[in-house]
Amino acid sequence: MALLISLEIPCKYDHHAFMKNLVPATILPRVATAAIERALRTVPVVVLLGARQTGKTTLVRSLPSLADRPYLTLDDFDLRMQADADPESVIRRAPAMVLDEVQRSRDLLIAVKRAVDDDPARTPGRFFLTGSTNLFMTERVSETLAGRAVYVTLWPFTRRERLGLRRTGVWSELLAEPFGRWRDLLAADSGPEEDWRVAVRLGGLPVPAHDLPDDEARALWFSGYVQTYLERDLQALRAVENLADFRRLMRAACLRIGGLLNQTETGRDVGISQPQVHRFMNLMEASYQVIRLPAFAVNRTRRLIKAPKLYWSDTALALFLAGEAEPRRAHLENLVLMDLLSWRDVQPRRPEVLYWRTATGIEVDFVIETPRRVLPIEVKAAARVGPSDAKGLEAFLDEYPDLTDGALLLHGGAEIFPLTRRVLAVPWWRV
C-alpha cells in the first residue's frame, strides 16, 4: 500500500485511550436530525444529501418518524431497472416511502414531482430521498422539486458528535452574546481536551473514525472508499473519461487545502487543461468532497469574482489522498470549517460562512455572516499565540466596526484569555 498514514504522533494524548471512550458510531446522535424532523413536518419531499459513508442510511433507519415506511434503495439492481423502465410503478408501492441513492435513476424524481402535484393535501414528509450527489448541481432538480422539497446536508461527524453529543460548536450562542460575555460562555463548556492532530487523523467518516483499530486498517478502508467513489459515483454522473487525471487532481486539491483556488495554475501542475479542472472541481463539489469557500465583501457582487478557498470534506481522507504523514495548520482550519458547515446547514435561517482577504494579503480564515452580526474567526495551530497573531482580525474589526464588536482566535493550547482588547484567544476544542 503506497499511501499509508501514520496515526502515531509525539504528543501527550493517547490516541488508543481516546478511541476507547468514544460512543459506538452506530448509535451516535446527529446534528442534522432536528432539521430533518422540522422538514418532515413542513414539505412533501425531504432530501438528505452528503458524501458517501457519512451515515445517511444509518440516520434514516434510526428515525422513528420513518420507521413504518418501505426503504427502497437504487443500489438494488432490480429496483433500478424498474425505476428506469416505469418510475411511476415504484412511486405507487406505498403512500409514503424512503428512496435511497435517488440520483441513480434519472426519471424517478419526475415521478415524485407528479405524485406530489397530484396530491391535493400535499402530505408533509411523504417522500424521503437520499443521495451522495448534490442534485441541485447535476439534474436541475431545483426546478423539478421547486416549492416541494427541503434539502438537508449530512456532513461528516463534528467533534461533539464523535463524543456522543448531538451538537456542533457554540456558534449560535456566540452570535447571540456580546463580546464581553464570550469568555464565561466558553469557559462553561467542560468538553474533554483534544489534540488537533489526533482529531485531524480521525476525521469524521463513521467507520474509520470509530470502528477501525489502527492506521493500516484506515489506509485500506480509504483505498477502497476512493476506488468506489471513482468507479461508481463518478461513472453514475457520466462525466469523467480519464480517472487517472481525476485522481491526480484530487491529490493536488488535498495538497492545497486552505489556499486560494487557481484553476489555471492547478491544471498546469497536474497536467490537465483549465476547462477540465473546472469540470472536475464541479464534480468533486457535487459529490461533497471538495468545498469551495467564498470570500466576504459587503458588496455581494464582488464576492462572485473573488477566488474561493479550497477545503476537503474529511480531513483524514484528505491526508490519505495527499500522502501526507503529518497534519498541517490548514487541516485544523478544515476541521473548524466542517463544524461551521454542520452548524450552518441546520439553522432555520441559514447564515453565510466565508473568508476575508485584502488586496495586500491580510486575511481572516472564517467570517460567519448573519443579517444582524458577523463573527470573524482566525485559526492557529500553535499552543502559544500572541497579539501579532491577531493582525488579520484587528484589520477586519477596523474595517467593519458596525458589523461586530469582537473576534475569536482559535489555537492549539488549553487557555482562554484576551489576546487584545477585541480578540479572545480560545482553545479550538472549547468552541
C-alpha positions as CSV (number, residue, x, y, z in Angstrom):
1,M,0.0,0.0,0.0
2,A,1.7,3.2,-1.2
3,L,-0.3,5.8,0.7
4,L,-0.2,4.9,4.4
5,I,-0.9,7.5,7.1
6,S,0.6,7.2,10.5
7,L,-1.6,7.8,13.4
8,E,1.2,7.7,16.0
9,I,2.3,11.2,16.9
10,P,4.7,12.5,19.6
11,C,2.2,14.2,21.9
12,K,0.8,13.8,25.3
13,Y,-2.6,12.5,24.1
14,D,-3.1,8.7,24.0
15,H,-5.0,8.0,20.7
16,H,-6.0,4.5,21.7
17,A,-7.3,5.6,25.1
18,F,-9.2,8.4,23.4
19,M,-10.8,5.9,21.0
20,K,-11.9,3.6,23.8
21,N,-14.0,6.4,25.3
22,L,-15.9,7.1,22.0
23,V,-19.6,6.2,21.8
24,P,-20.2,3.4,19.2
25,A,-20.7,5.0,15.8
26,T,-23.9,3.1,15.1
27,I,-25.8,4.9,17.9
28,L,-24.3,8.4,17.7
29,P,-27.0,11.1,17.5
30,R,-26.6,13.5,14.6
31,V,-27.0,17.3,14.5
32,A,-29.0,17.0,11.3
33,T,-31.8,15.1,13.0
34,A,-33.6,18.3,14.2
35,A,-33.5,19.8,10.7
36,I,-34.9,16.6,9.2
37,E,-37.7,16.4,11.6
38,R,-38.6,20.0,11.0
39,A,-38.7,19.4,7.3
40,L,-40.8,16.2,7.6
41,R,-43.5,18.3,9.2
42,T,-43.4,21.0,6.6
43,V,-42.9,19.9,3.0
44,P,-43.9,16.8,0.9
45,V,-40.3,15.9,-0.1
46,V,-37.3,15.8,2.2
47,V,-33.9,15.2,0.6
48,L,-30.9,14.1,2.6
49,L,-27.6,14.7,0.8
50,G,-24.0,14.1,1.7
51,A,-20.8,12.3,0.7
52,R,-20.8,8.5,0.7
53,Q,-20.3,6.9,4.1
54,T,-21.3,9.9,6.2
55,G,-24.0,7.8,7.8
56,K,-27.1,8.7,5.8
57,T,-28.6,5.2,5.8
58,T,-27.9,4.7,9.5
59,L,-29.5,8.0,10.3
60,V,-32.6,7.4,8.2
61,R,-33.1,4.0,9.7
62,S,-32.8,5.4,13.2
63,L,-35.6,8.0,12.8
64,P,-38.9,6.9,14.4
65,S,-40.9,9.0,12.0
66,L,-39.6,6.9,9.1
67,A,-39.8,3.5,10.8
68,D,-43.1,2.4,9.3
69,R,-42.4,3.1,5.6
70,P,-40.7,1.0,3.0
71,Y,-37.0,1.6,2.4
72,L,-36.1,1.3,-1.3
73,T,-32.6,1.7,-2.4
74,L,-31.5,2.3,-6.0
75,D,-28.4,0.3,-5.2
76,D,-30.6,-2.7,-5.8
77,F,-30.2,-3.5,-9.5
78,D,-33.8,-4.9,-10.0
79,L,-35.3,-1.7,-8.4
80,R,-33.1,0.5,-10.5
81,M,-34.2,-1.3,-13.7
82,Q,-37.8,-0.9,-12.6
83,A,-37.3,2.8,-11.9
84,D,-35.7,3.3,-15.3
85,A,-38.4,1.4,-17.1
86,D,-41.5,2.5,-15.2
87,P,-40.8,5.0,-12.4
88,E,-44.5,5.6,-11.7
89,S,-44.8,1.9,-10.6
90,V,-42.1,2.5,-7.9
91,I,-43.9,5.5,-6.5
92,R,-47.2,3.5,-6.3
93,R,-45.6,0.9,-4.0
94,A,-46.7,2.8,-0.8
95,P,-48.4,6.1,0.2
96,A,-45.1,7.2,1.8
97,M,-41.5,5.9,1.3
98,V,-37.8,6.3,1.6
99,L,-35.9,6.3,-1.7
100,D,-32.1,5.8,-1.2
101,E,-29.4,6.9,-3.7
102,V,-32.1,8.5,-5.8
103,Q,-29.6,10.1,-8.2
104,R,-29.1,6.7,-9.8
105,S,-32.4,6.9,-11.6
106,R,-32.9,10.0,-13.8
107,D,-36.7,9.7,-14.2
108,L,-37.7,8.8,-10.7
109,L,-37.6,12.4,-9.5
110,I,-40.1,13.4,-12.2
111,A,-42.4,10.7,-10.9
112,V,-42.0,12.1,-7.4
113,K,-42.9,15.5,-8.6
114,R,-46.0,14.2,-10.3
115,A,-47.1,12.3,-7.3
116,V,-46.8,15.4,-5.1
117,D,-48.6,17.6,-7.6
118,D,-51.5,15.0,-7.8
119,D,-51.9,15.1,-4.0
120,P,-54.3,17.9,-3.1
121,A,-53.2,17.7,0.6
122,R,-49.5,17.9,-0.3
123,T,-48.9,15.5,2.6
124,P,-45.8,16.6,4.6
125,G,-42.9,14.2,4.6
126,R,-44.5,11.8,2.1
127,F,-41.2,11.2,0.2
128,F,-37.8,11.0,1.9
129,L,-34.9,10.9,-0.6
130,T,-31.2,10.4,0.0
131,G,-28.3,10.8,-2.3
132,S,-24.5,11.1,-2.4
133,T,-24.6,13.7,-5.1
134,N,-25.8,17.3,-4.9
135,L,-28.9,17.1,-7.0
136,F,-29.0,20.8,-7.5
137,M,-25.8,20.7,-9.5
138,T,-26.5,17.7,-11.6
139,E,-30.1,17.2,-12.6
140,R,-31.8,20.6,-12.5
141,V,-33.8,19.4,-9.5
142,S,-34.1,22.9,-8.2
143,E,-36.7,23.3,-11.0
144,T,-38.2,19.8,-10.7
145,L,-38.9,20.0,-7.0
146,A,-39.1,23.7,-6.5
147,G,-41.5,24.6,-3.7
148,R,-41.9,20.9,-2.9
149,A,-38.7,19.9,-1.2
150,V,-36.3,20.8,1.6
151,Y,-32.7,19.8,1.4
152,V,-30.6,18.7,4.4
153,T,-26.9,18.0,4.2
154,L,-25.3,15.4,6.4
155,W,-21.6,16.3,6.7
156,P,-19.0,14.0,8.4
157,F,-19.2,13.9,12.2
158,T,-18.4,17.0,14.1
159,R,-16.1,16.7,17.1
160,R,-19.0,16.7,19.5
161,E,-21.0,14.2,17.5
162,R,-18.0,11.8,17.8
163,L,-18.2,12.2,21.5
164,G,-21.9,11.3,21.5
165,L,-23.3,14.8,21.8
166,R,-25.9,15.9,19.2
167,R,-24.4,19.3,18.6
168,T,-21.8,21.4,16.9
169,G,-19.8,24.2,18.3
170,V,-21.4,27.1,20.2
171,W,-21.6,29.4,17.2
172,S,-25.2,30.4,17.8
173,E,-24.5,31.2,21.4
174,L,-21.5,33.4,20.5
175,L,-23.6,35.3,17.9
176,A,-26.3,35.9,20.5
177,E,-24.0,37.2,23.2
178,P,-21.9,40.4,23.3
179,F,-18.1,40.0,23.1
180,G,-17.7,40.7,26.8
181,R,-19.6,37.5,27.8
182,W,-17.8,35.2,25.4
183,R,-15.1,34.2,27.9
184,D,-17.6,33.0,30.5
185,L,-19.7,31.2,27.9
186,L,-16.7,29.3,26.5
187,A,-15.3,28.5,29.9
188,A,-18.6,26.9,30.9
189,D,-18.2,24.2,28.3
190,S,-16.4,21.3,30.0
191,G,-15.8,19.1,27.0
192,P,-12.6,17.0,27.0
193,E,-9.3,18.5,25.7
194,E,-8.2,17.0,22.4
195,D,-5.0,17.4,20.4
196,W,-6.0,18.8,17.0
197,R,-3.6,16.4,15.2
198,V,-5.5,13.4,16.7
199,A,-8.8,14.9,15.6
200,V,-7.5,15.6,12.0
201,R,-6.3,11.9,11.7
202,L,-9.7,10.6,13.0
203,G,-11.7,12.8,10.6
204,G,-15.5,12.5,10.6
205,L,-16.4,9.4,8.5
206,P,-18.0,7.0,10.9
207,V,-16.2,3.8,10.0
208,P,-12.6,5.0,10.1
209,A,-13.2,7.4,12.9
210,H,-14.8,4.8,15.2
211,D,-14.6,1.2,14.1
212,L,-11.1,0.7,12.7
213,P,-8.3,0.0,15.2
214,D,-5.1,1.3,13.5
215,D,-3.5,3.3,10.7
216,E,-3.1,0.3,8.4
217,A,-6.8,-0.6,8.6
218,R,-7.8,3.0,7.9
219,A,-5.5,3.2,4.9
220,L,-7.0,0.1,3.5
221,W,-10.5,1.5,4.1
222,F,-9.7,4.8,2.5
223,S,-8.2,3.0,-0.5
224,G,-11.5,1.1,-1.0
225,Y,-13.5,4.3,-0.4
226,V,-11.6,6.2,-3.2
227,Q,-11.9,3.3,-5.6
228,T,-15.6,3.0,-5.1
229,Y,-16.0,6.8,-5.4
230,L,-14.1,6.8,-8.7
231,E,-15.7,3.7,-10.2
232,R,-19.3,4.1,-9.1
233,D,-20.2,7.6,-8.1
234,L,-18.4,9.4,-10.9
235,Q,-19.4,6.9,-13.5
236,A,-23.1,7.4,-12.4
237,L,-22.6,11.0,-13.2
238,R,-21.3,10.0,-16.7
239,A,-18.8,12.8,-16.7
240,V,-15.2,11.5,-16.2
241,E,-13.4,10.0,-19.1
242,N,-10.0,9.8,-17.5
243,L,-10.0,8.6,-13.9
244,A,-6.2,8.9,-13.7
245,D,-6.4,12.7,-14.4
246,F,-9.2,13.0,-11.9
247,R,-7.3,11.2,-9.2
248,R,-4.2,13.4,-9.7
249,L,-6.5,16.4,-9.3
250,M,-7.9,15.0,-6.1
251,R,-4.4,14.7,-4.7
252,A,-3.5,18.2,-5.8
253,A,-6.6,19.6,-4.2
254,C,-5.8,17.9,-0.9
255,L,-2.3,19.3,-1.0
256,R,-3.7,22.8,-1.5
257,I,-6.2,22.8,1.4
258,G,-6.7,26.2,2.9
259,G,-5.3,28.0,-0.2
260,L,-6.9,30.1,-2.9
261,L,-8.1,28.1,-5.8
262,N,-6.3,29.0,-9.1
263,Q,-7.6,26.6,-11.7
264,T,-5.1,27.5,-14.4
265,E,-2.2,27.0,-12.1
266,T,-3.5,23.8,-10.7
267,G,-4.2,22.4,-14.1
268,R,-0.6,23.3,-15.2
269,D,0.8,21.5,-12.2
270,V,-1.4,18.4,-12.7
271,G,-1.1,18.4,-16.5
272,I,-4.7,18.9,-17.5
273,S,-6.5,21.8,-19.1
274,Q,-8.2,24.6,-17.1
275,P,-11.7,23.7,-18.5
276,Q,-11.1,20.1,-17.4
277,V,-10.0,21.3,-13.9
278,H,-13.2,23.4,-13.7
279,R,-15.4,20.5,-14.6
280,F,-13.6,18.0,-12.3
281,M,-13.8,20.5,-9.4
282,N,-17.6,20.9,-10.0
283,L,-17.9,17.1,-9.8
284,M,-15.9,16.9,-6.6
285,E,-18.1,19.6,-5.1
286,A,-21.3,18.0,-6.4
287,S,-20.3,14.7,-4.6
288,Y,-19.5,16.5,-1.4
289,Q,-15.7,16.0,-1.5
290,V,-14.4,19.5,-2.3
291,I,-15.6,22.6,-0.5
292,R,-15.0,26.0,-2.1
293,L,-15.3,28.7,0.5
294,P,-16.4,32.1,-0.9
295,A,-14.9,35.5,0.0
296,F,-16.6,38.0,2.3
297,A,-17.3,41.5,1.0
298,V,-20.0,44.0,1.9
299,N,-20.6,44.4,-1.8
300,R,-22.1,41.0,-2.7
301,T,-21.3,41.3,-6.4
302,R,-17.6,41.5,-5.6
303,R,-17.9,38.1,-3.8
304,L,-18.6,36.4,-7.1
305,I,-15.4,37.5,-8.7
306,K,-13.0,36.7,-5.9
307,A,-11.2,33.4,-5.9
308,P,-12.6,30.8,-3.3
309,K,-10.5,29.0,-0.8
310,L,-10.3,25.2,-1.1
311,Y,-11.0,22.6,1.5
312,W,-11.9,18.9,1.7
313,S,-15.0,17.4,3.5
314,D,-13.0,14.9,5.6
315,T,-9.5,15.7,7.0
316,A,-8.4,12.0,7.4
317,L,-9.4,11.3,3.8
318,A,-7.5,14.4,2.7
319,L,-4.3,13.2,4.4
320,F,-4.6,9.8,2.7
321,L,-5.2,11.3,-0.7
322,A,-2.3,13.7,-0.4
323,G,0.1,11.1,1.0
324,E,0.9,13.4,3.9
325,A,2.2,11.8,7.2
326,E,1.7,14.9,9.4
327,P,-1.3,17.3,9.6
328,R,-0.7,20.9,8.9
329,R,-2.3,24.1,10.3
330,A,-4.6,24.1,7.2
331,H,-6.0,20.8,8.4
332,L,-7.0,22.3,11.7
333,E,-8.7,25.1,9.7
334,N,-10.5,22.4,7.7
335,L,-11.6,20.7,10.9
336,V,-13.1,24.0,12.2
337,L,-14.8,24.7,8.9
338,M,-16.6,21.3,8.9
339,D,-18.0,22.1,12.3
340,L,-19.1,25.5,11.0
341,L,-20.8,24.0,7.9
342,S,-22.6,21.3,10.0
343,W,-23.9,24.2,12.2
344,R,-24.8,26.4,9.3
345,D,-26.8,23.8,7.4
346,V,-29.2,23.1,10.3
347,Q,-30.2,26.7,11.0
348,P,-33.7,27.7,10.1
349,R,-32.3,30.9,8.5
350,R,-29.0,29.8,7.0
351,P,-26.1,32.1,7.7
352,E,-23.1,32.5,5.4
353,V,-19.6,31.1,6.2
354,L,-16.9,32.9,4.2
355,Y,-13.3,34.0,4.4
356,W,-11.8,37.6,4.2
357,R,-8.7,38.7,2.4
358,T,-7.4,42.1,1.3
359,A,-5.5,43.1,-1.8
360,T,-2.4,43.3,0.4
361,G,-2.8,39.7,1.7
362,I,-4.2,40.4,5.1
363,E,-6.6,37.5,5.8
364,V,-9.2,36.2,8.3
365,D,-9.8,32.4,8.0
366,F,-13.6,32.5,8.5
367,V,-16.3,35.0,8.8
368,I,-19.8,34.0,9.9
369,E,-22.4,36.4,8.5
370,T,-25.9,36.8,9.7
371,P,-28.4,39.6,9.0
372,R,-27.6,41.2,12.3
373,R,-24.0,40.4,13.0
374,V,-20.7,38.9,11.7
375,L,-18.2,36.8,13.6
376,P,-14.6,36.8,12.4
377,I,-12.5,33.7,13.3
378,E,-8.8,33.0,12.9
379,V,-7.3,29.6,13.4
380,K,-3.7,29.0,14.7
381,A,-2.3,25.5,15.4
382,A,0.3,26.7,17.9
383,A,-0.3,26.2,21.6
384,R,1.0,29.7,22.3
385,V,-0.3,32.8,20.5
386,G,0.4,36.5,20.9
387,P,-1.1,39.8,19.8
388,S,0.7,39.6,16.4
389,D,-1.4,36.6,15.6
390,A,-4.5,38.8,15.7
391,K,-3.3,41.1,12.9
392,G,-5.9,40.0,10.4
393,L,-8.7,40.0,13.0
394,E,-7.8,43.6,14.1
395,A,-7.8,44.7,10.5
396,F,-11.2,43.2,9.9
397,L,-12.6,44.9,13.1
398,D,-11.2,48.2,12.0
399,E,-12.7,47.8,8.5
400,Y,-16.2,46.8,9.8
401,P,-16.8,48.3,13.2
402,D,-20.5,48.5,12.7
403,L,-20.8,44.7,12.0
404,T,-19.1,43.2,15.0
405,D,-17.7,44.0,18.4
406,G,-15.2,41.2,18.8
407,A,-13.4,38.3,17.2
408,L,-12.1,34.8,18.1
409,L,-8.7,33.3,17.7
410,L,-8.8,29.5,18.0
411,H,-5.5,27.9,19.0
412,G,-4.0,24.6,19.8
413,G,-3.4,25.3,23.5
414,A,-5.5,25.0,26.7
415,E,-6.1,28.5,27.9
416,I,-8.8,31.1,27.3
417,F,-7.5,34.7,27.5
418,P,-8.0,38.1,26.0
419,L,-5.3,38.4,23.2
420,T,-6.2,42.1,22.5
421,R,-8.9,44.4,23.6
422,R,-11.2,43.0,20.9
423,V,-9.9,39.5,20.3
424,L,-10.4,36.5,22.6
425,A,-8.0,33.5,22.3
426,V,-9.7,30.2,22.8
427,P,-8.6,26.5,22.6
428,W,-10.1,25.1,19.4
429,W,-11.8,22.3,21.2
430,R,-13.6,24.7,23.5
431,V,-15.7,26.0,20.7
